[in-house]
Amino acid sequence: MKTVYKYPLPPLNDTKRYSIPLAARVVLVGPDPGGVPCFWCELDTDLEKSTVSVSVIGTGRPAQYGDRHMGSFVHGGFVWHVYSMDLIKML
């Protein structure tokens, strides 16, 4: 079934692994209505899942080689940048 899921982001300046269906597509990165930094993916729940590593880094900090920029957001007076190393697609 095609739907949109919300995933809380890892702590700022950290990395977290997620199990997400293949061919998921990021549609939004930013704080949810409660202020929790998250990303939302359009995905098909019937597809096989894959492990995806997601990092949140501050401006001026190095990204890992091969990372794909998912989006950026403002939180706590700073701009944060979200990167994925794996099979997630960007909008």
Secondary structure, 3 states (H helix, E strand, C coil): CEEEEEEECCCCCEEEEEEEECCCEEEEEEECCCCCEEEEEEEECCCCEEEEEEEEEECCCCCCCCCEEEEEEEECCEEEEEEECCCCEEC
